[in-house]
């Protein structure tokens, strides 16, 4: 009996998505666990795996189709012994209409009701299989494919460093390309793939992710009354503590300044619980744990994987969690529950040399901390001029959920933990 392949819900609030790409065609043999398509949601590009062995009998939704409702049949898979014609004779025809968005939204809302979030079991990626055709299938992450397409790099000549030889972003970026002179000539006046040339400029279609980022942040600025508080933190003690901790850390553990910032923010949220809040109209939600989302830049936008109950994790554990989340975020390998929810956001642009900035609140969070670069600045200590490493941080808070005095107390607590890092261990 033919198996229906439906548009998956990749997050609790997802109602529609864009079927970005099919990685198989009609008539292709697929095995359980094979990646067959890429789905673009409002947060990331995710891969869809085949749930069973069989032959791709019929594809109902073309690549690039937008606003495909969750639960809509996008293709059918013929089981062993069946053919595409067998499937047609069985009366399995193209659906006349997708699952209504309203019903999907209701189900999504029900799924989103506060309840223990259980991560889906992680399935091992199967070893690459070869299609029935002579051309072998290339296993690569969505981000690696996009970068390769943008730079006109053939994936066939790249050796992947991921599991089972999977091609990752770093493999594409380090791949040998044409000689510089040839590349320069080819790129002169070139229009990026998928763009429309218009005189001396070109138009690039906005992805589902880009549209969602624009919509969410516009709504945030329009609906959430932002206020901003900035403090300067002297981080010389923090840098010394980090150096000592890394010298004694187990092999493979490298604590970053960002890990210590997340730890300090988490401890401050527990010390000032009124700041760990979000506005929900008739109610204000107060969180028991510091579930901190960290902004990670990815190709075409950003995503905010969450460090759940960050206050319960030591610096070594935080280092492992943040490194893993950031790597999988860039490779498009996060599960939906790893970037949905949270109570507070941290955006760190210090590595780019940005001294100070104010971030837009990531709804429904009540606050976001913008972290600048640590730099040598003159300061006055007991009436004497001195030089210290200073880091400016700015809290953007939703005044509906967090009052100014609460935000100031939270920043005071955060500054205390950063400038006296030993207190993070108490």
Secondary structure, DSSP 8 states (H G I E B T S, - for coil): --EEEE----STT--EEEEEEESS-TT-EE-TT-EEEEEE-SS-EEEEE-SS-EEEEEE-S-TTEEEEETT-EEEEEE-TT--HHHHHHTT----SS---HHHHHHHHHHHHSS-----------------SSSS----B-HHHHHHHHHTT--GGG----SGGG-B-HHHHHTS--S-HHHHHHHHTT---TTEEEETTEEEE---HHHHHHHHHHHHHHHHS-EEEEEEEEE-HHHHHHHHHHHHHS-TT----HHHHHHHHHHHHHHHTGGGSEEEETTEEEE-SS--EEEEEEETTEEEEEEETTGGGS-HHHHHHHHHHHHHHHHTT---GGGTS--SEEEEE-GGGT---------TT-SEEEEEEEEEEEEEEETTEEEEEEEEEEEEEEETTTS-HHHHHHHHHHHHHHHHTGGGGG-
